[in-house]
Amino acid sequence: MAVFEGSRYQNTSYLAITGKDLITRKWLSPRTPIAQEDVSQDWVMHTVVEGEDLDLLAYLYTSENASKTKFWWIIADANNLLWPLDIAPGTELIIPLRELSVQGLR
């Protein structure tokens, strides 16, 4: 399975299994998420307002660089968010600035 550059699965290994139909399918191996203790000292706290999502926050905190919206998962990992599309207004999030600005994490 090809993953796009910057994906949280970019450097993840995968397992290839060939079925009885002789088609090889790939399954990604689990990856270790970024934890709050892994985040550098360069971070800010953000209080979510109505209409914000992680894509928008990744965009806003990377100098409005549209190509960086794909790094929404870094914010999700750092805040231990299981379902990142359901963030209530008033939720406080750690925004790991260095991790957002650097590609090829881990």
N, C-alpha and C positions, 0 to 999 in steps of 0.2 A: 504494500500500500504506500503510495507516494504521499508525503505530507508537505505542505508548503513551508517555505523558509520563514522562520520565526514562530512556527507552530510549537506548542508545548511538547509535542511528540517528535520534534525534528531530530533529536539525537537518541531517540529511544530504539532499542533493538526490537525485532519482531520475530515471530515464529511462523514458518511457512509449512503448511500442511497440504498434501495432495490427496484429494478425495478419490472415491471409487470412479468418479466421472473423469478422472485424470486432470481436473482443474486444480491448480495450486492457489490456495487462499492464504493471505497473510493476516496474522493477528498481532497487534502491537502488545508488547510487554508492559506491565504496569510501570509507572514512573513515580519517583518520589517528589511530591509537591514542595514548593517553596514554603517554608514556615516563617512565622514572624521572627523567630530568632535567627533566621538566615538573612534577613533583610539588613542592608547596610545602615549606617547611621543617617544617611541622606534620605529622609522620608518626611512626609507631612500628613497631618490628620485632615480628612475631608468629611464634612457632614453632607449627606446626600439630600438633594432637593427634588421635588416632583419633576419627573421627566428625564432624570439622569439615569444612565446605565453605564456599565463598565467600558463599553466601546467609547462612549463620549468622554469618560474620565481619562482613559488612556490617551485620547486625542488631545484633551485640554492640558494634560500634564506632560506632554512631549512637544511643547511649543506648536501645537496645532498641526502636527505632522500626520497626515492622513494614513501614511503607510504604517504608522505605529499603533493604529487601532487594533491590529491583530494581536497585540500584547495585553488585551483585556484580562487574559487568564493569569497574568502575573498579579494583578490586583486581587483576583478571586483567590488565588493560592495564598497570598500574604494575609488574607482575612478569613481563611478557612471557610469560604463560601461554597456550599454544595450546589445550590441552584442560583447562579449569578444573574438570572433575568428577573428575579423577584427580590429586589432590594427596596425596602420601605424608606420613604422620606424620613429624615432624622437619623438614619443609620450612620454611625461614624466608621470610616474606613481608613486604614493605613494605606497611603500611596507611596510605594517604594520607588523614589525618583531615579536612583542609579539603575536599578534593575529594569525599569521601563525604557531607559535611554540606551541600554547596552543590548546588542543582539548576541545570539549564541550563548545563552546562559547555560551554565553547568556543563 
